[in-house]
Amino acid sequence: MSPSSTHLALGRSLLAASAFLRRKGLKLSGDLQHSRVIPWFEIKGDQTLRLFYALDPQSVVFDLGGYEGQWTSDIFSMYQCNIHVFEPVPAFHAQISRRFRHNPRIQTHCFWLAAQNQSLRIGLAGDGSSIFTAGAEQIVARFVCASDFMREHGVPHIDLMKLNIEGGEYDLLDHLIESGWIRRITDVQIQFHDCVPGATQRMHHIQDALKHTHHTTYQYPFVWENWHIKEQDRSR
């Protein structure tokens, strides 16, 4: 690549990173997340790694943190699989429901999966809306126990679960691991967030637990990482 092409690519990565950080309420300059996201945008991870999976029309995908539904739209366009989208903010959920209203293979749910059934306040901040964010506006959102949901909806296996739930991933992953449900998920695509107290230690604890059943296929800490199951003898 020529120097001019290299500078152009870096410039585009910086612009993409800047937009990402603005959505998260962070500044590009002098922020730790800057050093985390630049390598991800340099490889165009959102357009490559996050979409390239061994899926087909029989696959089951869970999108936790649907927001505007773009990732679900991209995955469905590529694989025509069955997708459950979970988005607890009513305005975002309504938008997703309208977007996919004519697609029976995409089901939308106005809650997040969690370790237990409960209602919690979420601070609204676009795609950074979180129970760990104060926000100028807050809503009460519904959280549903993941293992209960699987049982009640007759879900025996998940081919791909995407987690972008702004800090809620820690309790949910602990639940999936402790319940044994993690062994029924082929790929787990995770964005860990450092807005949670003890985030780094909790992330490492979960990663150590995941190593018993899965291995990483890519890993950009606190940006995106993917864990693919080791066993191949699961029933679907």
C-alpha positions in Angstrom: 0.0 0.0 0.0 1.4 3.4 -0.9 2.0 6.1 1.8 -1.0 8.1 0.5 -3.3 5.0 0.6 -2.1 4.3 4.1 -2.8 7.8 5.3 -6.3 7.7 3.6 -7.1 4.3 5.3 -5.9 5.6 8.6 -8.0 8.8 8.2 -11.1 6.7 7.5 -10.4 4.6 10.5 -10.1 7.7 12.7 -13.3 9.1 11.4 -15.1 5.8 12.0 -13.6 5.6 15.5 -14.5 9.1 16.2 -18.2 8.5 15.3 -18.2 5.3 17.4 -16.9 7.1 20.4 -19.3 10.1 20.0 -22.2 7.6 20.1 -20.7 6.2 23.3 -20.3 9.7 24.8 -16.5 9.5 24.7 -13.9 11.8 23.2 -11.4 10.5 20.6 -8.4 12.4 21.8 -6.9 11.2 25.1 -9.5 8.5 25.7 -8.4 4.9 26.4 -11.1 3.6 24.1 -9.2 5.4 21.2 -6.4 2.9 21.3 -8.9 0.0 21.5 -11.1 0.9 18.5 -8.5 2.1 15.9 -7.2 -1.4 15.1 -10.7 -2.7 14.8 -11.7 -0.1 12.3 -8.4 -0.5 10.4 -9.5 -4.1 9.6 -13.1 -3.1 8.9 -14.2 -5.5 11.6 -17.9 -4.5 11.5 -18.1 -5.4 7.8 -16.1 -8.6 8.0 -15.5 -10.4 11.3 -18.9 -9.6 12.8 -20.7 -11.0 9.8 -18.7 -14.0 8.6 -20.1 -17.1 10.2 -21.1 -20.6 9.1 -24.8 -19.9 9.1 -27.7 -21.1 6.8 -31.5 -20.8 6.7 -31.9 -23.3 9.5 -29.6 -21.4 11.9 -30.9 -19.6 15.0 -29.4 -16.2 15.8 -30.0 -14.1 18.9 -29.3 -10.3 18.6 -29.1 -8.8 22.1 -29.0 -5.1 21.8 -30.8 -4.6 18.5 -30.9 -0.8 18.6 -31.8 0.1 14.9 -31.6 -3.5 13.6 -28.7 -3.0 11.2 -26.7 -6.0 12.3 -29.8 -8.2 12.1 -30.5 -6.9 8.7 -27.0 -7.7 7.5 -27.0 -11.2 8.9 -30.4 -12.0 7.5 -29.4 -10.6 4.0 -26.4 -13.0 4.0 -27.9 -16.2 5.5 -31.8 -15.9 5.6 -31.7 -17.4 9.1 -34.1 -17.3 12.0 -33.4 -14.3 14.2 -34.6 -13.2 17.7 -33.9 -9.5 18.3 -33.9 -8.2 21.9 -34.2 -4.4 22.5 -35.7 -3.1 25.8 -36.0 0.6 24.9 -39.6 0.9 23.5 -38.7 3.5 20.9 -35.9 1.4 19.5 -38.0 -1.8 19.7 -40.8 -0.1 17.8 -38.5 1.0 15.0 -37.0 -2.5 14.7 -40.5 -4.1 14.7 -41.5 -1.7 11.8 -38.4 -2.5 9.9 -38.9 -6.3 10.0 -42.7 -6.4 10.2 -43.0 -8.3 6.9 -40.3 -10.8 7.7 -41.7 -13.8 9.8 -38.2 -15.1 10.3 -37.2 -12.2 12.5 -39.0 -11.9 15.8 -38.5 -8.9 18.0 -38.8 -8.7 21.8 -39.0 -5.5 24.0 -36.7 -6.8 26.7 -33.2 -8.0 27.2 -32.2 -11.5 28.4 -30.6 -11.5 31.8 -29.8 -13.7 34.8 -33.2 -13.2 36.3 -36.6 -11.7 35.7 -36.6 -8.1 36.9 -37.3 -4.5 35.9 -34.5 -1.9 36.0 -34.0 1.7 35.1 -32.1 2.4 31.9 -30.5 5.7 31.1 -31.1 6.7 27.5 -28.1 7.4 25.4 -28.7 6.1 21.9 -26.9 2.8 21.3 -25.1 3.4 24.6 -28.4 3.2 26.7 -27.5 1.3 29.8 -28.5 0.5 33.4 -25.1 1.8 34.3 -25.7 5.2 32.5 -27.5 8.0 34.3 -28.8 9.7 31.1 -30.9 12.9 30.8 -33.9 10.6 30.5 -34.6 7.2 32.1 -37.1 4.5 31.5 -38.0 1.3 33.3 -37.1 -1.7 31.1 -37.9 -5.4 31.4 -35.3 -8.1 31.8 -36.2 -11.8 31.3 -34.3 -14.8 32.7 -32.4 -16.3 29.7 -32.8 -20.0 30.6 -36.5 -19.5 31.2 -36.9 -17.8 27.8 -35.1 -20.7 26.1 -37.3 -23.3 27.8 -40.6 -21.4 27.3 -39.9 -20.8 23.6 -38.5 -24.3 22.9 -35.0 -23.1 21.9 -32.7 -26.1 22.0 -29.6 -24.5 20.4 -28.3 -21.1 19.3 -25.9 -20.9 16.4 -24.8 -17.3 17.0 -25.6 -14.9 20.0 -24.5 -11.3 19.7 -24.2 -9.4 23.0 -24.0 -5.6 23.0 -26.0 -4.8 26.1 -24.0 -2.0 27.7 -22.7 -3.8 30.8 -25.5 -6.4 31.1 -23.3 -9.0 29.4 -21.5 -9.8 32.7 -24.5 -11.1 34.6 -26.0 -12.8 31.5 -22.8 -14.6 30.6 -22.3 -15.7 34.2 -25.9 -17.1 34.1 -25.3 -18.9 30.7 -22.1 -20.5 32.0 -23.5 -21.5 35.4 -26.7 -22.9 33.9 -24.7 -24.9 31.3 -26.6 -23.1 28.5 -23.3 -21.8 27.1 -22.6 -25.3 25.7 -25.6 -24.9 23.4 -24.3 -21.8 21.8 -22.0 -22.2 18.8 -20.7 -18.7 18.6 -20.9 -15.9 21.1 -20.0 -12.4 19.8 -19.4 -10.1 22.7 -18.8 -6.4 23.3 -17.6 -6.1 26.9 -18.1 -2.7 28.5 -15.9 -1.0 31.1 -18.8 1.0 32.6 -19.3 -1.7 35.2 -17.4 -1.8 38.5 -14.6 -4.3 38.3 -15.1 -4.7 34.6 -11.6 -5.9 33.7 -11.6 -8.5 36.4 -15.1 -9.7 35.6 -14.2 -9.9 31.9 -11.1 -12.0 32.6 -13.1 -14.3 34.9 -15.7 -14.9 32.2 -13.0 -15.4 29.5 -11.3 -18.0 31.7 -14.7 -19.8 32.1 -15.4 -19.7 28.4 -12.1 -21.3 27.6 -13.5 -24.6 29.0 -16.1 -24.8 26.2 -15.1 -22.3 23.5 -12.0 -20.7 21.9 -11.6 -17.2 20.5 -11.7 -16.6 16.7 -11.0 -12.9 17.1 -10.4 -10.7 20.2 -10.2 -6.9 20.5 -10.7 -6.3 24.2 -13.6 -4.0 25.1 -14.4 -3.7 21.4 -15.5 -7.0 19.9 -14.5 -10.6 20.4 -16.0 -14.0 19.4 -16.0 -17.4 21.1 -16.6 -20.5 19.0 -17.6 -23.8 20.7 -15.1 -26.6 20.9 -17.5 -29.6 21.1 -19.2 -30.6 17.9 -21.6 -33.2 19.4 -24.4 -31.0 20.4 -28.0 -31.7 19.4 -29.8 -29.0 17.6 
